[in-house]
Amino acid sequence: MSGADVKPADGRMVGTTHRFPLRVYFEDTDVAGIVYYANYLRFMERARSDMLRLLGIDQRAALESGEGVYAVAEASIRYRAPARLGDDLVIVTALDEIRAASVLIHQQVMRGGEILADAMVTAAFITSAGRPRRQPREWVAKFEGLKEDERA
């Protein structure tokens, strides 16, 4: 199998939530085989990026054009139970609030029906100079479409 045949794990939209599967590998764990706490942030970042991709939001093009990028401005995480080497996890992501220059995102790291970590993340849209900037209108419209689906 060539490298071109290898495809990264893909998430999927289920109603108004995004679900991103991943497996815990040795590199994700500490010496006791438990996921190192900071790696939950990496897992959630991958899930958020995948959700944006599925929504048709091209962060790379926005970055390259100088339009702006998302940066985590705030994250609050409650760890409830440890993930372990070999666990199959799903990162569940939902939009909580859409603001002019940021999005409040609720994320949960799940093992089956068990919540291992519960987080609220504020992703701010910023310029290359690090200043807050209004999100692109078409992106906000996609986010609002998800929120409308939630209310329906």
Secondary structure, DSSP 8 states (H G I E B T S, - for coil): --GGG------EEETTEEEEEEE--GGGB-TTSBB-TTHHHHHHHHHHHHHHHHTT--HHHHHHHTS-EEEEEEEEEEE-S--BTT-EEEEEEEEEEE-SSEEEEEEEEEETTEEEEEEEEEEEEE-TTS-B----HHHHHHHHHHHHHHH-
